[in-house]
Amino acid sequence: MCLGVPGKVIAVADETRRLVRVDIGGVVREVSLACVLEAEQRCADLVGDWVIVHVGFALSRIDEAEARRTLELLGALEADAPSG
């Protein structure tokens, strides 16, 4: 099973390589926007937007409400998981 997690695009890391910095639950990672940018778009156009991230790639854009709901559900799953 693959899991994509919501993250907020906070800064451009490398426009040429289509890399941005994304905040994923307080952890900042470099993520590629190659899969979600339209031909005429720049990375800077997505700063402030939410994306679903999987293995270093943004797979889709989502709105903030959906991102927050998903983060809440992931938090509930984590809280219910057995420790050990």
Buried (B, 14 or more C-beta within 10 A) or exposed (E): EEEBBBBBBEEBBEEEEBBBBBBBEEEBEEBBBEEBBEEEEEBEBBBEBBBBBBEEBBBEBBEEEEBEEBBEEBEEEEEEEEEE
